[in-house]
Each structure stands twice: as C-alpha cells, then as structure tokens.
Amino acid sequence: MISNKNQILPLLSVTVERVEYLIVWRDCNFNSSNPNNYSGFEKMLVYNNEIKNYASFNLKTKIYYFNESNEALEFIKRKKYNKIILITNGGNDGCKFIENSRKIIGNNTISMISCFVATNYLKDVKKMENVLLNSRYCDCMKDFLKIVCNENLNEMKKLQKTIEKKYQELDKSFQFKEVSENAFQFPKFKQEGKFEDLNFTDNTEKKSSNNDSNCLII
C-alpha cells in the first residue's frame, strides 16, 4: 500500500538549455568510400571523431557533419537564426562552400578550412576574410573551437598570428587577412521570440546559382 499519494506520480523538473553554437562541418571525406582517394584516410576519420568528441564534451556546441555541399547548405538555411561556425575540407570547392554559406548567414563570420597538405590552400586562404587554416603541419582545431565558442576576438587574432608564423616556414610571403570585428557577428541570430515569426524565405536564391531552402534549433 502507498501511504503517500505523491509517490504515485513523481514530479519532475526539466530545464532545456539551447545550444548557442552550431558547427557545420562539411567534408567530403566523411564519406566512408574515401572519394578523394587519400592514403591515410582512416587516420583522417579518427581525427575528425576526436574533434567531435572534444567539442561535445568540452564546449557548449553541437557538430553537424555533412559529406557534400548541397545538404549542408540546406541545413544552414534551416538553422540560420543560430550562431553557425563553418568548417570545411579545402578540396571539393571548400572556399566556394564558405562563400555560399556566408550568403545565407549574412556575414563573413569566422570559419576554418581543414586540409592534409597546407601548401595546396595557402594561396586561397590568404584572400579570404576571417578564415583560418588547419592542417597536419599546424593542428589548431581545438584551440580554434575553444576561442570561437567564447567569442574572444583578441585570442583569435593571437591564434591567427601563431598559425601564420608556422605557415611562413612553408611560404615566407604567406599572410592571413587579419581577423576583423565581423568574425563574431551573427546578424540573423535570434535570442528569443516566436517560431512563427521567423522568415525562412531564401533571399540568396537570386544572387547565387547554387542551391535552395529551411527551423530554429532549441
């Protein structure tokens, strides 16, 4: 017999906390078929999983993996009212993917290109605003994620300079565009409000020949 009626239906209190940052990581090498035919492909998968676990357990963020651009861009359109951090592999039009994603986000927010051979991408990266380069020659992914999730502009500038000096060992003329105030601006970010008030019309459709379409993460 239950003497205390409160025991029949325990009262639960649940607090739901919104994940403030979403990391969209597009990398065609997440495809287990090894589409780019890299030797050491298994090591790349192990490394990517290590970063995923690090972000999940140490940072208030969530990583979404995509192995092709269209699906990733569709996701960004649906999540554009969040703070979105971009990571992509350098190959398979990685720079173009960042450009198209930023049109949806509405700003040149901080992004990372990850690659195996840094010299293949130094020329492209130094032309881009608020883009850093991670490689086996200079692995800075964990530092990048930690700093970006704290929106620390000064620390990001210091990290950029550290990486820059490292890559200058490969190319003396290499120089990033200095991280700007735009790096941590997410103009479409919604802290509060009603879901029905959000507009998911694709305003980039006419400006870009690439892709289409659209939900807020709680």
N, CA, C and O of each residue as an XYZ file, in Angstrom:
872
protein
N       0.844     -1.193      0.000
C       0.000      0.000      0.000
C       0.886      1.253      0.000
O       1.889      1.313      0.710
N       0.500      2.251     -0.806
C       1.243      3.514     -0.863
C       0.522      4.532      0.008
O      -0.580      4.976     -0.316
N       1.153      4.893      1.107
C       0.519      5.814      2.048
C       0.612      7.267      1.595
O      -0.247      8.084      1.925
N       1.654      7.580      0.841
C       1.850      8.957      0.380
C       1.465      9.045     -1.101
O       2.139      8.470     -1.955
N       0.387      9.762     -1.396
C      -0.089      9.841     -2.782
C       0.918     10.486     -3.728
O       0.870     10.251     -4.935
N       1.829     11.298     -3.191
C       2.846     11.938     -4.034
C       3.786     10.916     -4.662
O       4.461     11.205     -5.650
N       3.824      9.704     -4.073
C       4.714      8.673     -4.598
C       4.164      8.043     -5.869
O       4.901      7.402     -6.620
N       2.865      8.226     -6.110
C       2.237      7.606     -7.271
C       2.745      8.227     -8.574
O       2.995      7.509     -9.542
N       2.898      9.554     -8.607
C       3.357     10.250     -9.808
C       4.483     11.212     -9.421
O       4.216     12.349     -9.033
N       5.723     10.769     -9.521
C       6.849     11.641     -9.163
C       6.825     12.918     -9.999
O       6.526     12.886    -11.193
N       7.139     14.032     -9.361
C       7.183     15.306    -10.063
C       8.590     15.541    -10.584
O       9.562     15.474     -9.831
N       8.691     15.814    -11.869
C       9.997     16.028    -12.491
C      10.126     17.465    -12.948
O       9.174     18.067    -13.443
N      11.312     17.998    -12.776
C      11.607     19.344    -13.263
C      12.696     19.236    -14.316
O      13.792     18.746    -14.040
N      12.394     19.689    -15.508
C      13.353     19.584    -16.606
C      13.694     20.966    -17.130
O      12.805     21.760    -17.437
N      14.987     21.251    -17.233
C      15.445     22.516    -17.789
C      16.076     22.255    -19.147
O      17.001     21.451    -19.261
N      15.586     22.923    -20.165
C      16.128     22.767    -21.516
C      17.004     23.967    -21.837
O      16.549     25.109    -21.783
N      18.251     23.707    -22.168
C      19.186     24.785    -22.495
C      19.495     24.764    -23.980
O      19.855     23.728    -24.538
N      19.353     25.901    -24.602
C      19.625     25.987    -26.031
C      21.133     25.937    -26.276
O      21.912     26.596    -25.588
N      21.522     25.146    -27.265
C      22.916     25.124    -27.687
C      23.158     26.374    -28.509
O      22.540     26.555    -29.559
N      24.051     27.240    -28.047
C      24.195     28.543    -28.695
C      24.912     28.463    -30.030
O      24.587     29.197    -30.963
N      25.892     27.566    -30.119
C      26.671     27.459    -31.355
C      26.399     26.145    -32.065
O      26.292     25.090    -31.439
N      26.289     26.228    -33.366
C      26.212     25.044    -34.195
C      27.444     25.035    -35.093
O      27.758     26.037    -35.734
N      28.126     23.923    -35.135
C      29.266     23.790    -36.029
C      28.823     22.966    -37.230
O      28.457     21.798    -37.096
N      28.860     23.578    -38.389
C      28.551     22.862    -39.622
C      29.883     22.481    -40.265
O      30.625     23.337    -40.749
N      30.166     21.193    -40.258
C      31.441     20.704    -40.778
C      31.168     19.901    -42.046
O      30.708     18.760    -41.998
N      31.462     20.526    -43.172
C      31.304     19.865    -44.467
C      32.645     19.303    -44.895
O      33.618     20.041    -45.050
N      32.690     18.015    -45.081
C      33.931     17.379    -45.508
C      33.575     16.162    -46.340
O      32.988     15.204    -45.838
N      33.930     16.204    -47.603
C      33.592     15.097    -48.492
C      34.271     13.807    -48.059
O      33.907     12.727    -48.524
N      35.246     13.909    -47.178
C      35.955     12.724    -46.702
C      35.230     12.020    -45.562
O      35.719     11.012    -45.053
N      34.072     12.534    -45.154
C      33.258     11.803    -44.194
C      32.573     10.619    -44.877
O      32.042      9.724    -44.219
N      32.596     10.636    -46.190
C      32.058      9.512    -46.951
C      33.029      8.339    -46.814
O      34.185      8.440    -47.228
N      32.575      7.247    -46.246
C      33.457      6.116    -45.949
C      34.077      5.474    -47.185
O      34.961      4.626    -47.065
N      33.625      5.869    -48.366
C      34.183      5.297    -49.598
C      35.494      5.966    -50.003
O      36.102      5.601    -51.010
N      35.930      6.967    -49.194
C      37.179      7.677    -49.482
C      37.154      8.282    -50.892
O      37.971      7.907    -51.734
N      36.229      9.210    -51.160
C      36.014      9.739    -52.519
C      37.220     10.442    -53.120
O      37.360     10.485    -54.343
N      38.097     10.997    -52.282
C      39.278     11.695    -52.812
C      40.509     10.797    -52.880
O      41.602     11.236    -53.236
N      40.303      9.524    -52.528
C      41.381      8.518    -52.638
C      42.647      8.889    -51.871
O      43.764      8.740    -52.366
N      42.438      9.381    -50.638
C      43.592      9.709    -49.800
C      44.178      8.430    -49.214
O      43.464      7.492    -48.860
N      45.515      8.430    -49.125
C      46.177      7.339    -48.419
C      46.089      7.702    -46.937
O      46.056      8.930    -46.848
N      46.046      7.215    -45.948
C      45.899      7.656    -44.559
C      44.500      8.112    -44.246
O      44.277      8.898    -43.325
N      43.532      7.601    -45.038
C      42.150      8.035    -44.872
C      41.597      7.672    -43.489
O      40.855      8.449    -42.888
N      41.964      6.494    -42.995
C      41.475      6.058    -41.682
C      41.922      7.010    -40.581
O      41.177      7.270    -39.636
N      43.141      7.530    -40.703
C      43.646      8.480    -39.707
C      42.823      9.764    -39.721
O      42.597     10.374    -38.676
N      42.382     10.168    -40.894
C      41.563     11.368    -41.014
C      40.230     11.178    -40.303
O      39.753     12.084    -39.620
N      39.631     10.005    -40.460
C      38.359      9.717    -39.805
C      38.522      9.691    -38.283
O      37.664     10.186    -37.552
N      39.611      9.119    -37.822
C      39.888      9.058    -36.380
C      40.059     10.469    -35.822
O      39.549     10.790    -34.748
N      40.780     11.305    -36.563
C      40.998     12.688    -36.123
C      39.678     13.452    -36.055
O      39.413     14.148    -35.075
N      38.862     13.328    -37.077
C      37.580     14.033    -37.097
C      36.692     13.604    -35.934
O      35.992     14.430    -35.349
N      36.716     12.327    -35.602
C      35.924     11.823    -34.480
C      36.455     12.356    -33.158
O      35.684     12.629    -32.238
N      37.769     12.504    -33.064
C      38.387     13.066    -31.852
C      37.928     14.504    -31.629
O      37.622     14.895    -30.503
N      37.880     15.288    -32.704
C      37.442     16.683    -32.603
C      35.964     16.741    -32.237
O      35.553     17.584    -31.439
N      35.178     15.865    -32.809
C      33.750     15.816    -32.495
C      33.539     15.551    -31.008
O      32.726     16.219    -30.369
N      34.260     14.587    -30.458
C      34.126     14.261    -29.042
C      34.609     15.406    -28.159
O      34.011     15.703    -27.125
N      35.694     16.041    -28.580
C      36.218     17.176    -27.814
C      35.179     18.292    -27.728
O      34.928     18.833    -26.651
N      34.585     18.627    -28.849
C      33.599     19.711    -28.883
C      32.364     19.356    -28.062
O      31.814     20.204    -27.359
N      31.933     18.106    -28.153
C      30.720     17.688    -27.457
C      30.886     17.732    -25.943
O      29.964     18.127    -25.229
N      32.059     17.327    -25.448
C      32.266     17.220    -24.010
C      32.860     18.468    -23.371
O      32.733     18.651    -22.160
N      33.496     19.316    -24.138
C      34.192     20.461    -23.563
C      33.578     21.818    -23.894
O      33.855     22.808    -23.218
N      32.754     21.863    -24.924
C      32.211     23.137    -25.372
C      30.694     23.068    -25.480
O      30.127     21.999    -25.706
N      30.048     24.203    -25.318
C      28.592     24.257    -25.461
C      28.251     24.421    -26.946
O      27.881     25.499    -27.411
N      28.390     23.336    -27.647
C      28.127     23.378    -29.080
C      27.738     21.997    -29.569
O      27.830     21.015    -28.832
N      27.310     21.930    -30.792
C      26.951     20.662    -31.404
C      27.463     20.658    -32.840
O      27.284     21.629    -33.575
N      28.099     19.561    -33.230
C      28.655     19.474    -34.572
C      27.718     18.672    -35.478
O      27.244     17.597    -35.110
N      27.465     19.218    -36.669
C      26.698     18.514    -37.681
C      27.635     18.228    -38.856
O      28.220     19.146    -39.430
N      27.768     16.974    -39.202
C      28.665     16.563    -40.270
C      27.904     16.367    -41.586
O      26.810     15.803    -41.614
N      28.509     16.843    -42.661
C      27.934     16.656    -43.994
C      29.055     16.290    -44.951
O      30.152     16.845    -44.880
N      28.773     15.351    -45.850
C      29.828     14.979    -46.800
C      29.615     15.559    -48.185
O      30.313     15.191    -49.129
N      28.644     16.473    -48.314
C      28.505     17.198    -49.577
C      27.844     18.553    -49.330
O      27.152     18.743    -48.329
N      28.060     19.470    -50.234
C      27.688     20.868    -50.020
C      26.188     21.124    -49.997
O      25.702     21.846    -49.127
N      25.456     20.552    -50.928
C      24.028     20.858    -51.033
C      23.275     20.594    -49.741
O      22.487     21.425    -49.289
N      23.520     19.442    -49.155
C      22.833     19.078    -47.921
C      23.227     20.025    -46.792
O      22.383     20.427    -45.991
N      24.508     20.379    -46.730
C      24.985     21.296    -45.694
C      24.356     22.675    -45.845
O      23.979     23.295    -44.850
N      24.238     23.158    -47.073
C      23.643     24.473    -47.317
C      22.159     24.485    -46.979
O      21.648     25.473    -46.450
N      21.473     23.403    -47.279
C      20.056     23.301    -46.915
C      19.897     23.369    -45.398
O      18.979     24.008    -44.885
N      20.795     22.707    -44.699
C      20.763     22.719    -43.232
C      20.995     24.131    -42.695
O      20.303     24.570    -41.776
N      21.963     24.840    -43.267
C      22.270     26.203    -42.828
C      21.073     27.117    -43.041
O      20.811     27.996    -42.221
N      20.349     26.920    -44.127
C      19.147     27.725    -44.373
C      18.107     27.506    -43.277
O      17.404     28.438    -42.887
N      18.012     26.273    -42.784
C      17.037     25.982    -41.728
C      17.506     26.487    -40.363
O      16.689     26.760    -39.483
N      18.815     26.609    -40.191
C      19.366     26.973    -38.891
C      19.978     28.376    -38.866
O      20.763     28.692    -37.972
N      19.632     29.200    -39.824
C      20.302     30.495    -39.982
C      20.056     31.466    -38.842
O      20.732     32.492    -38.765
N      19.100     31.177    -37.941
C      18.851     32.063    -36.805
C      19.687     31.671    -35.591
O      19.488     32.199    -34.497
N      20.626     30.743    -35.789
C      21.580     30.355    -34.762
C      22.954     30.952    -35.082
O      23.147     31.562    -36.134
N      23.891     30.770    -34.170
C      25.275     31.164    -34.425
C      25.957     29.961    -35.063
O      26.142     28.926    -34.424
N      26.324     30.111    -36.322
C      26.866     28.992    -37.092
C      28.349     29.189    -37.363
O      28.772     30.210    -37.904
N      29.125     28.191    -36.976
C      30.559     28.169    -37.239
C      30.807     27.200    -38.384
O      30.297     26.080    -38.373
N      31.580     27.620    -39.360
C      31.818     26.805    -40.551
C      33.186     26.143    -40.524
O      34.201     26.788    -40.259
N      33.195     24.850    -40.801
C      34.445     24.118    -41.023
C      34.259     23.312    -42.300
O      33.210     22.700    -42.500
N      35.259     23.307    -43.155
C      35.168     22.526    -44.385
C      36.536     22.004    -44.778
O      37.564     22.581    -44.421
N      36.535     20.908    -45.517
C      37.807     20.487    -46.101
C      38.157     21.452    -47.228
O      37.277     22.089    -47.808
N      39.428     21.551    -47.528
C      39.855     22.506    -48.547
C      39.466     22.092    -49.950
O      39.117     22.930    -50.781
N      39.527     20.793    -50.214
C      39.182     20.298    -51.536
C      37.689     20.331    -51.775
O      36.915     20.755    -50.917
N      37.292     19.876    -52.961
C      35.867     19.820    -53.318
C      35.207     21.184    -53.181
O      34.097     21.293    -52.660
N      35.895     22.230    -53.653
C      35.372     23.607    -53.638
C      35.059     24.102    -52.228
O      34.009     24.698    -51.989
N      35.981     23.850    -51.298
C      35.783     24.274    -49.913
C      35.602     25.775    -49.761
O      34.752     26.222    -48.991
N      36.385     26.551    -50.482
C      36.288     28.015    -50.393
C      34.933     28.489    -50.911
O      34.334     29.405    -50.348
N      34.455     27.867    -51.978
C      33.144     28.222    -52.540
C      32.034     27.883    -51.557
O      31.046     28.609    -51.448
N      32.204     26.774    -50.841
C      31.206     26.391    -49.844
C      31.100     27.450    -48.748
O      29.997     27.789    -48.317
N      32.228     27.968    -48.302
C      32.213     29.020    -47.282
C      31.517     30.265    -47.814
O      30.712     30.880    -47.115
N      31.831     30.633    -49.049
C      31.202     31.818    -49.650
C      29.678     31.667    -49.711
O      28.949     32.590    -49.348
N      29.203     30.518    -50.166
C      27.761     30.287    -50.280
C      27.089     30.237    -48.911
O      25.970     30.723    -48.749
N      27.764     29.654    -47.936
C      27.217     29.572    -46.581
C      27.093     30.951    -45.966
O      26.106     31.253    -45.295
N      28.083     31.780    -46.193
C      28.081     33.124    -45.614
C      26.981     34.005    -46.200
O      26.484     34.912    -45.532
N      26.605     33.740    -47.441
C      25.489     34.487    -48.026
C      24.205     34.206    -47.250
O      23.364     35.091    -47.088
N      24.060     32.989    -46.779
C      22.885     32.611    -46.003
C      22.970     33.177    -44.590
O      21.985     33.692    -44.064
N      24.146     33.080    -43.978
C      24.355     33.568    -42.614
C      24.247     35.090    -42.560
O      23.805     35.656    -41.560
N      24.654     35.743    -43.646
C      24.549     37.194    -43.729
C      25.792     37.939    -43.293
O      25.740     39.148    -43.068
N      26.917     37.234    -43.169
C      28.140     37.900    -42.717
C      29.342     36.977    -42.913
O      29.190     35.759    -43.005
N      30.529     37.562    -42.974
C      31.766     36.785    -43.081
C      32.219     36.344    -41.690
O      33.271     36.764    -41.208
N      31.416     35.495    -41.054
C      31.746     35.022    -39.720
C      32.918     34.050    -39.762
O      33.261     33.516    -40.816
N      33.522     33.831    -38.608
C      34.743     33.043    -38.512
C      34.544     31.636    -39.072
O      33.522     30.998    -38.821
N      35.525     31.163    -39.828
C      35.442     29.854    -40.479
C      36.815     29.196    -40.480
O      37.838     29.849    -40.276
N      36.811     27.895    -40.712
C      38.060     27.143    -40.744
C      38.087     26.220    -41.952
O      37.117     25.515    -42.234
N      39.215     26.232    -42.665
C      39.459     25.243    -43.717
C      40.443     24.226    -43.158
O      41.507     24.590    -42.658
N      40.087     22.973    -43.245
C      40.943     21.902    -42.756
C      41.461     21.105    -43.945
O      40.707     20.779    -44.861
N      42.735     20.798    -43.923
C      43.328     20.087    -45.061
C      44.461     19.187    -44.592
O      44.880     19.236    -43.436
N      44.938     18.382    -45.498
C      46.051     17.489    -45.194
C      47.376     18.148    -45.587
O      48.351     18.107    -44.837
N      47.390     18.754    -46.776
C      48.601     19.413    -47.284
C      48.354     20.917    -47.332
O      47.617     21.394    -48.195
N      48.950     21.656    -46.431
C      48.685     23.090    -46.281
C      49.068     23.899    -47.510
O      48.380     24.860    -47.853
N      50.148     23.529    -48.176
C      50.639     24.328    -49.306
C      49.627     24.387    -50.459
O      49.701     25.276    -51.306
N      48.691     23.446    -50.488
C      47.681     23.450    -51.556
C      46.648     24.560    -51.382
O      45.917     24.879    -52.320
N      46.583     25.155    -50.174
C      45.500     26.096    -49.885
C      45.961     27.450    -49.357
O      45.128     28.326    -49.124
N      47.260     27.646    -49.162
C      47.762     28.918    -48.643
C      47.360     30.079    -49.551
O      46.994     31.151    -49.069
N      47.429     29.864    -50.851
C      47.129     30.922    -51.818
C      45.675     31.366    -51.718
O      45.386     32.560    -51.783
N      44.758     30.411    -51.560
C      43.331     30.737    -51.489
C      42.957     31.364    -50.148
O      42.203     32.336    -50.099
N      43.480     30.811    -49.078
C      43.085     31.246    -47.736
C      43.496     32.693    -47.459
O      42.762     33.424    -46.794
N      44.645     33.108    -47.954
C      45.103     34.462    -47.634
C      44.257     35.547    -48.303
O      44.398     36.727    -47.984
N      43.378     35.151    -49.232
C      42.487     36.114    -49.876
C      41.159     36.262    -49.129
O      40.386     37.176    -49.417
N      40.894     35.379    -48.182
C      39.579     35.319    -47.549
C      39.568     35.976    -46.168
O      40.528     35.874    -45.405
N      38.464     36.648    -45.871
C      38.320     37.310    -44.576
C      37.858     36.309    -43.519
O      36.957     35.505    -43.758
N      38.494     36.373    -42.344
C      38.086     35.570    -41.181
C      38.083     34.069    -41.453
O      37.173     33.351    -41.040
N      39.110     33.610    -42.151
C      39.271     32.180    -42.417
C      40.650     31.746    -41.937
O      41.660     32.350    -42.296
N      40.683     30.690    -41.120
C      41.941     30.117    -40.665
C      42.165     28.783    -41.363
O      41.253     28.237    -41.983
N      43.386     28.261    -41.259
C      43.742     27.026    -41.953
C      44.315     26.017    -40.969
O      45.297     26.291    -40.279
N      43.694     24.860    -40.916
C      44.159     23.762    -40.064
C      44.722     22.656    -40.953
O      44.156     22.342    -42.000
N      45.836     22.072    -40.530
C      46.444     21.001    -41.326
C      47.285     20.108    -40.426
O      47.453     20.387    -39.239
N      47.803     19.047    -40.994
C      48.683     18.171    -40.212
C      49.976     18.915    -39.848
O      50.638     18.571    -38.869
N      50.327     19.929    -40.635
C      51.524     20.715    -40.351
C      51.309     21.665    -39.181
O      52.246     21.987    -38.449
N      50.080     22.105    -39.013
C      49.753     23.037    -37.928
C      48.334     22.747    -37.447
O      47.369     23.336    -37.932
N      48.225     21.841    -36.497
C      46.914     21.430    -35.991
C      46.463     22.408    -34.901
O      47.039     22.456    -33.815
N      45.429     23.179    -35.212
C      44.960     24.213    -34.287
C      43.455     24.120    -34.043
O      42.857     25.063    -33.524
N      42.837     22.995    -34.410
C      41.386     22.893    -34.388
C      40.790     23.063    -32.988
O      39.800     23.777    -32.826
N      41.374     22.423    -31.984
C      40.821     22.514    -30.634
C      40.923     23.946    -30.096
O      39.989     24.449    -29.472
N      42.045     24.584    -30.341
C      42.205     25.979    -29.906
C      41.197     26.874    -30.609
O      40.602     27.760    -29.996
N      41.015     26.634    -31.894
C      40.049     27.413    -32.681
C      38.646     27.295    -32.098
O      37.971     28.304    -31.892
N      38.210     26.080    -31.833
C      36.860     25.855    -31.319
C      36.672     26.470    -29.938
O      35.628     27.054    -29.648
N      37.682     26.337    -29.095
C      37.593     26.883    -27.743
C      37.445     28.402    -27.780
O      36.616     28.970    -27.071
N      38.247     29.046    -28.604
C      38.221     30.507    -28.697
C      36.931     31.002    -29.331
O      36.333     31.971    -28.862
N      36.504     30.338    -30.395
C      35.329     30.813    -31.113
C      34.065     30.687    -30.257
O      33.163     31.519    -30.360
N      33.997     29.665    -29.424
C      32.819     29.489    -28.574
C      32.808     30.441    -27.383
O      31.813     30.521    -26.663
N      33.894     31.153    -27.175
C      33.953     32.207    -26.154
C      33.916     33.595    -26.781
O      33.996     34.606    -26.083
N      33.794     33.632    -28.108
C      33.750     34.889    -28.852
C      34.871     35.846    -28.427
O      34.639     37.029    -28.183
N      36.072     35.311    -28.348
C      37.210     36.108    -27.897
C      38.018     36.567    -29.112
O      38.858     35.832    -29.630
N      37.749     37.782    -29.550
C      38.373     38.311    -30.762
C      39.888     38.437    -30.606
O      40.634     38.096    -31.524
N      40.344     38.922    -29.460
C      41.786     39.103    -29.253
C      42.526     37.768    -29.265
O      43.611     37.657    -29.834
N      41.930     36.755    -28.630
C      42.565     35.442    -28.620
C      42.584     34.834    -30.016
O      43.527     34.132    -30.382
N      41.541     35.105    -30.792
C      41.503     34.584    -32.157
C      42.590     35.245    -33.005
O      43.216     34.591    -33.840
N      42.806     36.519    -32.792
C      43.878     37.221    -33.515
C      45.238     36.648    -33.147
O      46.104     36.499    -34.009
N      45.431     36.325    -31.864
C      46.704     35.734    -31.419
C      46.907     34.361    -32.051
O      48.003     34.027    -32.501
N      45.833     33.569    -32.078
C      45.930     32.251    -32.699
C      46.248     32.381    -34.177
O      47.056     31.622    -34.712
N      45.617     33.337    -34.836
C      45.879     33.549    -36.250
C      47.350     33.868    -36.499
O      47.949     33.347    -37.440
N      47.929     34.718    -35.665
C      49.337     35.087    -35.815
C      50.256     33.892    -35.580
O      51.267     33.729    -36.264
N      49.894     33.060    -34.605
C      50.687     31.859    -34.328
C      50.676     30.913    -35.523
O      51.712     30.375    -35.914
N      49.491     30.718    -36.095
C      49.355     29.851    -37.264
C      50.099     30.448    -38.458
O      50.776     29.742    -39.205
N      49.960     31.755    -38.618
C      50.604     32.450    -39.739
C      52.118     32.237    -39.725
O      52.713     31.951    -40.764
N      52.738     32.374    -38.557
C      54.191     32.185    -38.443
C      54.578     30.758    -38.801
O      55.624     30.516    -39.404
N      53.717     29.815    -38.420
C      54.004     28.413    -38.720
C      53.987     28.170    -40.231
O      54.852     27.475    -40.764
N      53.002     28.745    -40.909
C      52.902     28.535    -42.355
C      53.936     29.341    -43.134
O      54.234     29.022    -44.285
N      54.473     30.367    -42.523
C      55.539     31.122    -43.172
C      56.827     30.306    -43.273
O      57.745     30.666    -44.010
N      56.885     29.215    -42.531
C      58.007     28.284    -42.687
C      57.911     27.554    -44.033
O      58.910     27.079    -44.574
N      56.685     27.478    -44.554
C      56.463     26.840    -45.852
C      56.481     27.853    -46.991
O      56.915     27.554    -48.103
N      55.997     29.060    -46.688
C      55.918     30.134    -47.683
C      56.157     31.454    -46.961
O      55.287     31.927    -46.230
N      57.326     32.049    -47.160
C      57.708     33.267    -46.431
C      56.759     34.431    -46.679
O      56.618     35.314    -45.833
N      56.111     34.432    -47.830
C      55.227     35.551    -48.169
C      53.805     35.372    -47.630
O      52.969     36.265    -47.770
N      53.534     34.223    -47.016
C      52.159     33.961    -46.584
C      51.716     34.906    -45.474
O      52.453     35.163    -44.522
N      50.495     35.415    -45.619
C      49.927     36.291    -44.602
C      48.401     36.230    -44.662
O      47.807     36.410    -45.725
N      47.774     35.973    -43.514
C      46.314     35.998    -43.441
C      45.813     37.433    -43.534
O      46.552     38.375    -43.249
N      44.556     37.594    -43.932
C      43.867     38.849    -43.687
C      43.534     38.851    -42.203
O      42.974     37.880    -41.693
N      43.867     39.919    -41.512
C      43.666     39.942    -40.063
C      42.197     39.732    -39.709
O      41.304     40.290    -40.348
N      41.963     38.919    -38.682
C      40.602     38.672    -38.206
C      39.941     40.006    -37.880
O      40.520     40.830    -37.172
N      38.741     40.220    -38.387
C      38.054     41.501    -38.227
C      36.934     41.417    -37.196
O      36.637     40.345    -36.668
N      36.319     42.559    -36.918
C      35.192     42.627    -35.983
C      34.019     41.771    -36.477
O      33.190     41.336    -35.677
N      33.947     41.532    -37.781
C      32.871     40.720    -38.351
C      32.897     39.273    -37.884
O      31.896     38.563    -37.978
N      34.049     38.841    -37.379
C      34.250     37.420    -37.085
C      33.190     36.831    -36.168
O      32.793     35.678    -36.337
N      32.732     37.610    -35.206
C      31.773     37.098    -34.228
C      30.434     37.814    -34.309
O      29.746     37.976    -33.302
N      30.073     38.237    -35.497
C      28.771     38.869    -35.702
C      27.857     37.905    -36.458
O      28.189     37.431    -37.544
N      26.713     37.633    -35.863
C      25.724     36.738    -36.463
C      24.425     37.530    -36.590
O      23.565     37.447    -35.714
N      24.274     38.292    -37.665
C      23.172     39.251    -37.788
C      21.777     38.644    -37.729
O      20.820     39.344    -37.398
N      21.638     37.376    -38.039
C      20.306     36.754    -38.036
C      20.009     35.993    -36.744
O      18.928     35.426    -36.586
N      20.975     35.984    -35.822
C      20.807     35.231    -34.576
C      19.625     35.745    -33.771
O      19.492     36.949    -33.556
N      18.761     34.826    -33.323
C      17.591     35.164    -32.520
C      17.757     34.574    -31.117
O      17.827     33.358    -30.943
N      17.815     35.450    -30.139
C      17.950     35.017    -28.755
C      16.606     34.538    -28.198
O      16.548     33.625    -27.374
N      15.529     35.174    -28.666
C      14.191     34.843    -28.183
C      13.163     35.190    -29.253
O      13.512     35.732    -30.301
N      11.908     34.881    -28.991
C      10.850     35.178    -29.954
C      10.049     33.942    -30.300
O      10.326     32.854    -29.797
N       9.075     34.103    -31.142
C       8.192     33.018    -31.535
C       8.656     32.400    -32.853
O       9.114     33.097    -33.759
N       8.528     31.095    -32.934
C       8.952     30.385    -34.130
C       8.191     30.868    -35.366
O       8.768     31.000    -36.445
N       6.887     31.133    -35.201
C       6.073     31.536    -36.346
C       6.468     32.897    -36.901
O       6.067     33.251    -38.010
N       7.246     33.662    -36.147
C       7.681     34.972    -36.618
C       8.930     34.895    -37.502
O       9.319     35.885    -38.122
N       9.548     33.726    -37.555
C      10.778     33.576    -38.331
C      10.473     33.474    -39.825
O       9.475     32.881    -40.233
N      11.344     34.059    -40.616
C      11.180     34.069    -42.061
C      12.212     33.143    -42.699
O      13.415     33.375    -42.577
N      11.747     32.101    -43.375
C      12.661     31.149    -43.987
C      12.732     31.292    -45.501
O      13.179     30.377    -46.193
N      12.296     32.433    -46.013
C      12.421     32.692    -47.448
C      13.892     32.749    -47.815
O      14.688     33.373    -47.113
N      14.247     32.115    -48.891
C      15.653     32.086    -49.318
C      15.980     33.339    -50.110
O      15.718     33.410    -51.310
N      16.555     34.330    -49.431
C      16.895     35.590    -50.102
C      18.171     35.497    -50.925
O      18.500     36.426    -51.662
N      18.894     34.385    -50.810
C      20.141     34.245    -51.569
C      19.902     33.602    -52.924
O      20.814     33.526    -53.748
N      18.674     33.138    -53.159
C      18.382     32.363    -54.360
C      18.713     33.104    -55.645
O      19.266     32.524    -56.580
N      18.370     34.399    -55.689
C      18.595     35.171    -56.908
C      20.049     35.569    -57.085
O      20.508     35.813    -58.201
N      20.781     35.632    -55.951
C      22.167     36.078    -56.012
C      23.113     34.945    -56.355
O      24.189     35.175    -56.906
N      22.718     33.726    -56.033
C      23.614     32.598    -56.230
C      22.966     31.543    -57.109
O      21.761     31.307    -57.017
N      23.745     30.921    -57.942
C      23.227     29.860    -58.791
C      23.199     28.544    -58.043
O      22.705     27.540    -58.557
N      23.743     28.545    -56.794
C      23.866     27.331    -56.004
C      22.699     27.164    -55.042
O      22.423     28.065    -54.249
N      22.019     26.047    -55.096
C      21.119     25.529    -54.048
C      19.988     26.395    -53.502
O      19.896     27.589    -53.786
N      19.093     25.724    -52.675
C      17.897     26.340    -52.101
C      17.557     25.928    -50.649
O      18.336     25.122    -50.141
N      16.537     26.349    -49.920
C      15.545     26.138    -48.826
C      15.749     26.004    -47.362
O      16.700     26.762    -47.171
N      15.245     25.210    -45.572
C      14.796     25.935    -44.344
C      14.535     25.326    -43.005
O      14.167     26.032    -42.066
N      14.444     26.112    -39.658
C      13.845     25.695    -38.408
C      14.796     26.195    -37.371
O      15.972     26.276    -37.727
N      14.562     26.464    -36.429
C      15.346     27.026    -35.326
C      15.701     25.896    -34.386
O      14.851     25.068    -34.059
N      16.984     25.850    -33.933
C      17.359     24.807    -33.001
C      17.129     25.268    -31.587
O      17.485     26.394    -31.239
N      16.544     24.430    -30.766
C      16.300     24.759    -29.357
C      17.078     23.764    -28.505
O      17.033     23.835    -27.277
